[in-house]
Amino acid sequence: MLVASILLVYALEEAGTQYGWGSVQIVAPLVIAVVCWGAFVQYEILLEKGKVGKRNEGGSRGAEPIFPMRLLKGRVLVGMLLFVCPSLSPLLNSLMMEYW
């Protein structure tokens, strides 16, 4: 998740300023970021199903997914996430600009 986020931010920051959108310096980090995000989501799904991760002595899994994918089955929660997450971006940006 960290690698994917860093590559995505790098590509979006450098695109159009130092390099063109079609240059290899932008396209390669974007492609690698998408692959890393896909691998992360796949790992989270497998972790939730219990197919990966070590078991404790009691038989329960030690590792839990960061974001349980079963939450995406509820339409109300998905709608809320799609609405609230982008809406919070300007608020967080203004708070950071205020205190930095």
Secondary structure, 3 states (H helix, E strand, C coil): CHHHHHHHHHHHHHECCCECCCCHHHHHHHHHHHHHHHHHHHHHHHHHHCCCCCECCCCCECCCCCCCHHHHHCHHHHHHHHHHHHHHHHHHHHHHHHHC
